[in-house]
Amino acid sequence: MQPSCSATRRWTDRSGARWRAVEIASDGWRVIAAPPVRFRRPPGLLPLPIPSRGGSINALRRLLNLPSDDDFVLVVAWQLAALRSTGPYPLLAVSGEQGSAKTVLCKLLRALIDPNVAPVRTLARDERELMIAANNSHVLALDNLSGLTAWLSDALCRIASGGSLAVRQLYTDDEEVLFHAARPTLINGIEDVVTRPDLADRAVFVSLPPISEEQRRPEAALWREFERKRPLILGALLDATVYGLKTRSRTSRDPLPRMADFALWSSACETALWPAGTVARAYAANRQVAIEGVLDADPVAVCVRELMAGRDAWSGTASDFLRIADKVQREEISINRPDWPRTPRALAGWLRRAQTSLRAVGIDLAFQRAGRAGSRIIMRATSDSTARTVSGQRLDRRFTQAIDAP
């Protein structure tokens, strides 16, 4: 499925032999036989069912192994965002132990809005392959990831917001092929593979619980139930989309989070399904958990939080911070972690990437030039949330001793 739109109407290709489509507008949705737009059908695209009226989105809840209602709210908000014809789109990151139905959840979510012969994909080898995959589907679904390299994390950021790639056209010397895509994305893995703050800002995180032996059922039975309910669930999503088109012009959020378009669209649609503010509360809690996870996975951010525990401010150069951190963490990080920054320049770049997440937990970083030779890093505690503890543990005096040492 690739949605198309005008200023007031949207069309969704059903991909059947008769070329019917679903027209969505603020006054309702309907299946039409001759849509006034052209659709491209790449290989592997499967037809959507004819949506039915009178369904409830809660029919989807029983099919998904989600731990809480807030997670279900965010999953539905992600699907409603995926029904928009333009981005930015949030990335849905699904994690959980083996056997928690991560892949099945991703297949179900994609089958609702963008069914495909290959519902989930293995990791692309490079950005060119990833962009080709994004151009040939509406939902990009990557399965069973063990981690995200820096290039892949940056590429997923661009795909979420809308990115382009130019490569030389084969068998030519001076011609290019241009790829452009903004796509809703699904990824899953046992670990929380999103560790870079810029991608975490664009993501919604869901962690699946294990499935007990009593709860487990054959996958074929699950798919039969899904196929039976799919037209009604799709109809409920379209009803919420219609409501969002009707109310978006008078919808506001204050303050706006990082994914402002996603937040506004979710707020416009939500009162068709839940009380006002439901998505905002769930999204704010999800972002806070995500920020803590990103900071806990970042050794430099952990050192910053330890350094600021018990003090209101600290000022020094990147060399000063690196010397102090090396004294404190030499055995724990510097030797055992090959990704630990070895130079002041690398450390300063790392801190710039982490400063948005650190600000969210009450530590504000500023970079100022100090004379002609270099710059100073100024850290300030902006609230009591910078706490005297990290991960619930009381800190010792290692940083104070390292600072006082010659």
N, C-alpha and C positions, 0 to 999 in steps of 0.2 A: 504494500500500500504506500502510495506517495500522495499526500494531500496536496490539493491545489486550492487557490483562494482568489477572491476579489476583495474589495474593501469590506463587503458585508456578507459574502457567502463563501462557503467552502465545499469542495467536492472530494469525495474519497472513492477511489477506484475499487470495485468489487472483484476485478480480475477474472470474471467469468467469460464464457464464450460470447455472450450477448452484449458485452461492453456496457453493462449497467453500472451505475455509480450511486453513491449516497450524497445528496445535496443537504448541507447543514447551514442553517441561517438562524437569525435571532427569533424568527417566528416559528421555527420547528425544523424537523428533518424529514426527508422522504427519499425513496428509491426512484431514480429516474432512468429512462432507457437511452436517452441521447444527451449526455453531458456536454456543455458548451466549452469544454476544455479538452486538451489532449493529454493522455497519460502514456508514460513509457513503462513497458513491462519487461524488466530484465529476466534472465533465466532463473528458474527456481521459485518464482512468485506463485503463490497459491491463492485461490479465491476466498474472499471473506463470505461468511454466511449472510443471508438476508436478515438484518436486525429485526427484532420483535419488540413491540411496545408492552409496557406493563411489568417489566422486569425490575429486579432490585440488585444493586451492586453487592448486597450482602450475600448473594448466591456465590460470589467469587471467594468469599472469606473462608468457607469450608474446604475449598480446594487447595489453599495455600498453607504451608507450614510456617505460620508467622507467630512470634511470641506474644504480641500485644496488639490491641486495637490501634494504638498510635502507629505501629509499623504498617498496618493495613491502610490506614489513612494516607500515609506517605506513598505507599505503592500505588494506590488509586490516583493520587495527585500526580505521580510520575506518568501514569498512563494518560491522564487528561492532558498533561503537557505534551505528550507524544502525539496527540491528535491535532495539535496546532500545526499549521503549515510552515511556520518559520520558527527559528530558534531565537534566543539561546535555549538549549535543552539541558536538564539536569542529567547527570550520570547516576545510575542506580547500582551501588556496590553491594553485592550479596556475599556474606561469609557464613561459615558454619562447618562443623566437623563432618567427616565423611559419613554419608548416609542420611544427611539432613535435608535432602531433596532440593539442593541448590540449583542443579541443572534443570530439574523438572519445573521449578518455579520460573526460571528464565524462559523456558520453552512455552509455558502457559501464558505468560505475560506477552510474549511476542506473538503468539498465535491469535491473541485477541485483536490485535491492531495491524500486524504485518506478517501474516503466515507465510512460511517459506519451506521449501524442501529441506534446506539445511538451517534449522532454527538457531543453532549456536555454532560458533566457529572456533577453531584453534587460533592461537596468537599469530598475527602477521609477522613476517620476517623483517619488514622495513615499513617506513611511512608510505611509500608508494603503494604497496599491497593493501595497507590499511585504508588508504583513501579510495582505492578502487572498490574495496568491499563496502565502504560507506556510500559510494555513488550507486551501487547496485542493490541497495536496500534502504528502507526507511529507518529501521531499528538495527543498530549494530550490537550484536551479542557475542561476547568473548567468554569462552568456557574454561573453567578449571585452571585459573592463573596461579602461579606460585609467587609471582612478584611482578612489579612494573619497573622497567628500566627508565632512565631519565628521558630518553627520546620518546618512548611510548606514553609516558605520563604527559609530556608536553604536547604530543600529537592528540591525545584524548581531550586535553584542554581546548585545543583549536577546534576539534570536531564538535565539542559541546557548544562553543560560542559561534562557530562558523569560521572555517579555515580554508586556505587554498594551497595547492601544490602545483608547481610547474616542472615538467620534466621534458627532456628532448624527445621528440617524436622519433620512433624507430625508422631507420633507413633514410634519415634526413640529417643535414648538417646544421640547419638554422631554423627549424620549426619546432614549436613546443606544443605539448598537450597540457591543458589546464584542467585541474580537478578542483572543485569547490564543494564543500559539504558542511551542513550543520545537522547533526543527527542525535536523537535520543539514544543513549548507550546503556547496555547492561553488561556487567562483568561479574564473575563469581569465582570464589576460591576458598580454600580452607582458612587462610589467614586474611587479615585486613591488609590487602595489597596496596591500598591508597595511602601513601605516607608523605607525599609532597603537599605542602599547604595550598598551592594554587589549584591543584586538582581536587583536593578535599573541599575547597570552597565551592566547587561546582557539583558536589556529589551528595546523594542521599544514601545513608548507610543502613543496612538491614542485616542483623545477625540471626541465623536460624537455629532453633533448639534441636537437639537430637530427637529422632522419632522412636518411640518405644515399640517393643514387639507387639503390644496390644493394639497400637494405633496404625501399624504398617498395613498397607493394602497393595494389591497388585497394580502396577502402573497402567495396565490395560483397562482395569475397572475405573481408575481415575480419569483416563482420557474419554471413556464412554460417558461418564457423568459430565465432563467438561463440554463435550460435543453437544450433549442434550441441553445444557444451560447456556452455551455460548451465544446464541442469538439474543436471549434475554439480557445477558450481561452486557453485550455490545450495545443493545438498545438503551440500557441504563447509562452507559458512558456517553452515548450521543445525546440523551436527555440533559445530562449535566453540562455537556459542551454547548448545547443550545442556550441553557440558562446562563452560562458564562459569557456567551456572545451578547446576550441581552443586558447583562449587568456590568460588564467590564468598564464601560465608560464612567461609571459612578463608583468604582471600587478603588479604595486607597489603602495603603499600609504605611504606618509610621512607627519606627523607622523602617526603611527598606533593607532587606538583607542583601548579600552578595548577588544571588540569582534573583534580581528584582522582577524580571518578566515572569519567571516561574512562580514567584510568590504572589504577584498580582493576579495572574491567571487562576491559580489555585484558590485564592480568596474569592474571585468572581464566581467560580463553579461550586464552591463548597456548600453553600446554603441550599443547593438542590439535593444534597446528600446528608449533611450534618449541620449542627448549630454553627453560627458564625464564630470564627476564631479557632476552630478545631485544628485546621491545617497549620495555622501560625504557631500554636502551642507545640504541636508535634514536631514541626520543623525546627523551632528554636531549641527544643530539647535534643533533637538529633544532631544539630550542629555543635552543641556544647560537648556532647559525647565524642563527636568526630574530632573536635579541636584537642581534647584531652588525649585521644588516641594518637594523633599526629605528633603532639608534643612529647608523649612518652616514647615514641619511636625515634625521636630526634636527639642524639646524644648532646649536641650543642645546646639545644633548648633546655634539656635537663640540667646542664651546667649553669645556664642563665638563671633558672628557677632556684637552684641551690645557692647561687651567688646572691640573689636578691632576697632570700629567706631571712627575715629579721632586720632588713635595712630598707631605707626609703629611696636611696639613690646610690649609684656607682658611676664613676667616670674614669676612663682610661683609653689607651689605644688598643687596637686589635692585638698588638704584640703583648701588651700587659695582660689582656684576658687569656691569650693563648698560654703564656707562661704560668699564670695562676691555675688554669684548668689542667695543664700538663702535670703540675705538681700534685694536684688533688687526684686526678683520674689516670695517672700514668699506667698503673697495672690494669685498671678496669676498662679503659677505652683506648688510650693512645697506642698500645702495643697490639691489643686484640682486635681492634676495629680498623680495617684498611681504609674505611671511608672517613675517618677522623681527619679534619683539615690540618695540614702540616705547615701552612704558611699564613701570615696575617691576612694576606689578600684573600685566600680561600675562606678563611674564617669570616671575614667581613661580608663576603658574598653569601655565605651560609646564613649569617644573622639577618641579612636583608630578606631572604626567603622566609625566615621564621618570624619576622617581626609582626605580621598581621595576626598570626595565631597567638603570639605572646601578648599582644595588646588585648586580645579577647579574655585573657586570664589576669589582666591587671598589670602588665609590665610593658611600659612604653619605651621603645628604643629610638634614639636620635643619633644622626651621624653629622659631625661638625668638623670643619677644617681647623687644624691647629697649626697656625703659621704656614710656612711654605713647604714643609716637609711631609706632612701627613694629616691624618684625621683622628678625631677622638670619638669614642662611642659613649653615649650618655644613656644610662638606664635609670628609669624612675618607676617606682611603684605607684600606680594610679588609683589603686583601691586596696581594701583589705583582702581581696581574693587572691593576692599573691602570697599568701599564706606562709606560715612558718613551717609548713610541711610539704612534701612531695609524695604523692600516692599514699597519703595517710600516715606516713612515717615521720617521726621527729628527726630533723637534721642535726648532725653533729657540728663541730666548730672547724671542720677541715678548711673551708674557704677563708675564714678569718685568720687561721694560722698561716695559710699560704700567702695571703696578702701581706701579713706582717713580716713574713720571712724575707731576708735580703735576697 
